[in-house]
Amino acid sequence: MNIFKLRIWRVVPTNQIGVQAPAYLVETTDYVFEKAEKKASKIARQQSGLKRFSEWKFIPTKLSVRKDDFGRYIPYHQ
C-alpha cells in the first residue's frame, strides 16, 4: 500500500551571517512530515551550486498551496 502526501516547500539557502540566496520551490511525497522536511532540504541542496560550501544552510518552510491540473500552485486556506 503506497501512501504519499504531496507537500510543497520553499527552501531558502542562508549563510552563517544571515545572507540569503534565491529560494527554491520543492515538492516531496513522503507521508512523514520530518522525512519530507529533510528530503526537501536535500533536494534543494542538490539543485544549488552552493552545496560546495559548508557554511550555507538550506531552511525549508512548508507552503499552504495546492497543485492544480495544469501544474500551477494555488493558495489553499487549510
Protein Blocks (a to p, Z undefined) as FASTA:
>chain_A
ZZddddddddddddfkopacdddddddfbfblklmmmmmmmmmmmmpmklmpmkbccddd
dddddddfkopacddfZZ
